[in-house]
Amino acid sequence: MVPVHIEVTSTLTQEDENRIAPAVLKLLSGILEMLPVAYMVRIETTDQQVLEQVNPQLSSWDAPAHPPSGEVARPFLES
């Protein structure tokens, strides 16, 4: 499994971000649910509100035992 980290910067106010974030989470999760993939969507707003949706549909959600090209396996969305 290869994690993908997408970061979006907005020009919304904190209040607008907090209002829109749940809708964005629902939209992205709805799209990803149609695909045969395991996913985690995490949204952190400017005022540190965190929304998450996880759907580990596939057994490949765990990091591979031997990552390709000698890369080091890391947890999804490692800080």
CORHUMO-V47999 format. One record per helix or strand. SS is the DSSP state (H for helix, E for strand). FROM is the first residue (numbers start at 1). TO is the last residue. If there is no record, write none. Layout:
ss,from,to
SS,FROM,TO
SS,FROM,TO
//
This chain:
ss,from,to
H,14,33
E,39,44
E,50,55
H,59,61
H,68,70
//
